[in-house]
Amino acid sequence: MKGHSMLKAFMAEHSLGYNFLTSRDARIVALRVEFIRKVRAANLSKAEIARLTGLNTTTIGYWLNEDVRQEKIRRRRVRFQRAALRQCWEECAQAMEAA
């Protein structure tokens, strides 16, 4: 019950409602990550945190490992940039053909 009492206290401290564990709002996600790191520091395992939050253990690991998160963000950025360049190239090619 250590985790449950920590969850209740954290939610009360930050005036969080029922959507704390499901919201995609950036502020709420940041608080959720803060909570995950806090309970991990209190020696709860990833599996215990996953049961407590309803998140997958992989997700818990993702939020606990800053290096993994930064690499994933970097890859997403590169993928987006490549897609944008590809689209620009195709538009330019079409414009050249039409001219």
Secondary structure in CASP SS format (residue, H / E / C, confidence):
PFRMAT SS
TARGET T0000
AUTHOR 0000-0000-0000
METHOD secondary structure of the structure
MODEL  1
M C 1.00
K H 1.00
G H 1.00
H H 1.00
S H 1.00
M H 1.00
L H 1.00
K H 1.00
A H 1.00
F H 1.00
M H 1.00
A H 1.00
E H 1.00
H C 1.00
S C 1.00
L C 1.00
G C 1.00
Y H 1.00
N H 1.00
F H 1.00
L H 1.00
T C 1.00
S C 1.00
R C 1.00
D C 1.00
A H 1.00
R H 1.00
I H 1.00
V H 1.00
A H 1.00
L H 1.00
R H 1.00
V H 1.00
E H 1.00
F H 1.00
I H 1.00
R H 1.00
K H 1.00
V H 1.00
R H 1.00
A H 1.00
A C 1.00
N C 1.00
L C 1.00
S C 1.00
K H 1.00
A H 1.00
E H 1.00
I H 1.00
A H 1.00
R H 1.00
L H 1.00
T H 1.00
G C 1.00
L C 1.00
N C 1.00
T H 1.00
T H 1.00
T H 1.00
I H 1.00
G H 1.00
Y H 1.00
W H 1.00
L H 1.00
N C 1.00
E H 1.00
D H 1.00
V H 1.00
R H 1.00
Q H 1.00
E H 1.00
K H 1.00
I H 1.00
R H 1.00
R H 1.00
R H 1.00
R H 1.00
V H 1.00
R H 1.00
F H 1.00
Q H 1.00
R H 1.00
A H 1.00
A H 1.00
L H 1.00
R H 1.00
Q H 1.00
C H 1.00
W H 1.00
E H 1.00
E H 1.00
C H 1.00
A H 1.00
Q H 1.00
A H 1.00
M H 1.00
E H 1.00
A H 1.00
A C 1.00
END
